[in-house]
Amino acid sequence: MNASHTTERTEAQAIAHILATCCTVAVVGLSPKSHRDSFRVAQYMQAHGWRIVPVNPVAAAAGTPILGEVVYATLTEAAAQVKLDLVDVFRNNDDVPPVVDETIVVGAPALWLQLGVHHDAALAKARAAGLVVVQNRCLKVEHARQG
């Protein structure tokens, strides 16, 4: 079996595991703007019964809820209040390593890097720490596909 088939199967298994076991997701980089992908994905997941935990330092400072939820400035602050099943990342690729480090520290069991977001070294670190990981995929698309 070649490596690409192994990778695809592993990613498919990771996606299936996350969709079957997670229901509380911290969305890092969740925008309060309804036209943004982060908002639309979070809104969809919330409509399908998932608890959304917004992480956005600018919105947190303003004190404005997103999708009716309290917004946290950091993943650490969010995890102090809510048990997180998944961290979903809507950030630039260069911002991924510190988010991965924080995800490991707070003990979230799974990490999802949205479509267009990837960082192989950070993902390797997350996997080595025992996290279930997916990168460069859309949580909303994969949920709808499995649904």
Secondary structure, 3 states (H helix, E strand, C coil): CCHHHHHHHHHHHHHHHHHHHCCEEEEECCCCCCCCHHHHHHHHHHHCCCEEEEECHHHHHHCCCECCECCECCHHHHHHHCCCCEEEECCCHHHHHHHHHHHHHHCCCEEEECCCCCCHHHHHHHHHCCCEEECCCCHHHHHHHHC
